[in-house]
Amino acid sequence: MSLAIVVDSVADMNFDECERYGFVAVPLTVEVGGERFKDQYEITSDEFYDRMIAAEDLPKSSQPAPTEFIEAYNKLADEGYDKVLALHLAAVLSGTLESSNLGASQVEIPVAVVDTLNASAGQGLLAILASELREAGVPDDQIIQRVEDARSQTRFFIACGTLENLLKNGRLSASEVEGATMLNIKPMMSFDEQGVLRAIDKAKGMNGVIKKYVEKIQQLTEEEGIQRIRFCHTRNEKGVAKLKKSLEEAGVEYLDYGTCQCGPTVATHLGMEALGFGSMPDSLAHV
């Protein structure tokens, strides 16, 4: 066997997708309502949403311990893999990358630990790219290099549905939240080149967000060719459906790479009814 692909649970790849693309997912731990759970393995995103809504304090998440990565990497070696590619959420958001590096230093199988500078749908697109290149027979070292190169053209956009969590985590003041809520203003965010999630725009209502998303995808398509789009949300399936319909009505051609629920890490920051997508030029996968 050749290259194994490891992701953390912030990539928001469900169990069926992990099986389809051949991923191993190492979960972060989330603490909500005074209890601790392994993300996705002991609590689903929907269950987490319910607990987050009911909790007085914001949930907390923590990276997997190095021993969890050691266990995962040794298991892959025992299964006959020659090398591991570990794709993790932006290092500025979590100590997961550092923990993975510590685990990699304690095993005999070579592990390439990569900071995707991303999360959720964007991180998932990079993992899918690695899987497809592996299936196409691309050599391991070339896969790693191409995934690293693809980071600069892999985007993630997300807009808040409500501002409650931004108030709780101190990103917005009470007066700012009150004013934005009265005007139905939705903050829009994206990762910068260092993997920092920053506010980049705002829109009037979720319909305004969708309009700007369509314009952005249209722009990326004109500049880079057909885009792979992976939609994401926190209990906003209607928003995803509206976005897809708007893309169709605008005549924007794209490749649908699925829809994921944002897990605890993203949901804790942005709250419920968030809507977003990851994008990547399809040309990056051409062998």
N, C-alpha and C positions, 0 to 999 in steps of 0.2 A: 504494500500500500504506500501511498505518498503523503500528501498534505492533509492534515486535519485542520478544521476551522472552528475556533472557539469564539463565542460572543458572550457578553454579559447581558443580564435581563433588561437593561435599559434600551437595547436594540429593538425591543417590542416585537420580537418574532415569536409567534405562538408555537405550540408544540407541533402542530401539523406542518408548519413552515420549517421548523428546525429539522424535522424528519425529511421533508421534501428536498431541502437544500443540503442536508448532511451537516448540520451544525451541532455543536455541543454548547449549551447555554449554562453559564455559571451565575447563580442569582445573587443580587444584592439582598440585604436584610432591611426591612422597613418596620418602623415602630409607630403604631397608631393606636390611640385609645388605651395606652398603657400595655399593649401586647406587641410582641415581636414575631415577624413572619418572614420566611424566605419568599421573595418576590416570585409570583406565578406558581411556585411549587406548593406553597402553603396558603396563599391568598391570591385570588384572581384580581384583575383590574377592577371589575364590577364590585366585588366584595370590598376592595380597598376604597372605592369611591363612597360606598355607603358608610364605611367607618370614618372616613375623612370628614364627610358632611356632618356626622353626629358628634365628632370630637371637638372639644373646646380649643385645644392647641393643634398647631400644624404638625403633621407627621414628620418623622425624621428617617433618613435612610443611611445605611453604612455599607462600606465596601466589603466584599468577601475577604475572608482571612487568607493569607498566603497558603495555608495548609489546604484550603479548598481548591486552589489552583494546582497545587502539587498533586493532589489526589486526581484531579481531572487530567493533568498532563501524563501522569504515570499510567492511568487507565488507557489512554490513547496509545501510549507506547506499547503496552501489553497487547492491545488489539492489532498491532502491527504497523502503525503509522510511523513514517520516517521523520516527520517534521510537523510543527504546529504553527498556525497563524492565528494569533489572538487579537481580535478587533474590539477595542474598548471605547466607551464614551469619553468625551473630552476630559483630559486630565485636570483642567481647571475646575471642573464640576465635582470631582470625586477622586478619592485615593485608590480607585479600582485598578488603574493602570500600574501604579506603584506596587500594589499588592500582587498583581499578575507578574510583574518583573521579578519580585522577590521569590515567588513560586517558581518561575522559570529558571532562576539561578540555582535551584536545589534539585533539578531533575536532569537526567542524562539526555533525554530527547531534546533536540534543538527547538527553541520557541522564539518566533519573531513576534514581539509585542508591539502593536501599532496603536497610536493615539489617532482615532478617526476624526478628532476635532469636531465631533458631531454627537448626536444622540437620536433615539427614536427612529423615525422614518428615514432620516439621512444615514444614520449608522447602519440600518437594515439594508439599504441599497448598496452600501459598500460591501457588506457581507455577501449579499446575493451576487454581486460582481465577482467576488473571489470564488464562489461556488461554481459559477458558470465558466470561468476561465479554467478551473480545475477539471470540469467535465470536458472541456475542449482539448485537454491534454497539454495546456501551457505549462512549461517547467515551473517548479515551485518558486525559485528565486524571482522569476519574471512576474509571477502572480503577485508576490509581495510588493515588488516595485511598482507594478501597474496600479495596485490598490492605493499605495501611498501617493502616487501621482494623481489619482482620481479625486483625492480629497479636495483639491482646490476648485473642482467643478461639481462637487456634491453639496447641495444646499438644503437647508431646513428652515421652513417658515412656519410660524405658529402665532395665532391671535387668541387673546383671552375672550372667553364668553362672559365671565363675571370678574370683578376686581377684588373680591373678598380675600383671596389668598395673597394677592399683592399687597393688600393692606396689612394682613397678619404678619407677613415676612418683612415688612418695613420698606418694600420697594416703592410704595406710594403712601402719601399721608392721607389722613381722613378727609381733609378738604379736597385733595386731588381726586380721591375716589368719588366723593359726593358730586363734584363738578362734572367728572367724566360720565358718571352714571346718569345724571340729569340730561346730559347731551347725547347719551347713548354712544359714547366714544369707545372704540375697541383698540387697545394697544396691539401693535404687530411687532414681532420679534424674529431675529435670525441670528445664527452663529457668525462671528467674524473669523478672520483667518487664524486667530489664536484659540478658537473654540469657546469664546465667551459669548453667552447669549445676551444680545443687546436689543434695546428698542430701536427699530428702524423706521417706523411709520405709525400712523393711526388711521382709522376709518370710522365713518358714521354707520354704526350698526353692522351686523354680520353680513348683510347684503353688500355693504360697502367693502368689507373685507374680501368677499368673494370676487367682486369686480376687480379689485387690485390684484388678487391672486391670478385671475385669468389674464390680466395685462402682463404680469410678470412671467407666467408660463409662455405666453405668446412671444414676449421679448427674448426669452432664453431659446425658444425654438428657432426664431429668426437668426439668432447669433450663433447657435451651436448645433442646430439640427434637432430632430425629434428627441423629446425628453422621456425618460422613465419617471413616472410619478407614483409615489407611494403616499397615500392619504393617511392622516391620523387625526384623532379627536379624543375628547373626554366626554362621552355621552352626547355626541352631536352627530349622530348618523344622518339627520336631516340636512345638516350643513354640508356633509360630504356629498349627499345626493344632489343638492343644489349646485355645488361646485362642479360636479361632473356634468350636469345638465347645461350649466353656463359655458363650460368648455366646448361642449358639443354645439351649442347654439352659435358660439363665436367661430366655429370651424377650426378649432385648435386640435391638431392631431397629436396624440401622445400614446405612450405605452403604459397600461395600468398594471402596476406592480403591487396591487393589493391595498388593503386598508387595515390599519392597526389601531387599537386603543392605546393611548399613551399610558404607560405604567406609572407607578407611584412617584418616581423621581421627577418626571415632567409635570404630572398632575398636581403634586404638592406646590410647585411654583406657580402654576397657571390656573388652577381651579377647574371647575366644571364648565362644560359647553365650549371648551377650546376647540379650535379648528386649524388644521395645518397640513403641510405636505413636505415630502422630501423630493428632490429632483436630481437627475443625473443625465447627461447626454448618452443616448443609446450607443453612440459611436465608440465609447470607451470600452465596450465589451467585444468589439469586433476583433477577431483573431487574424 
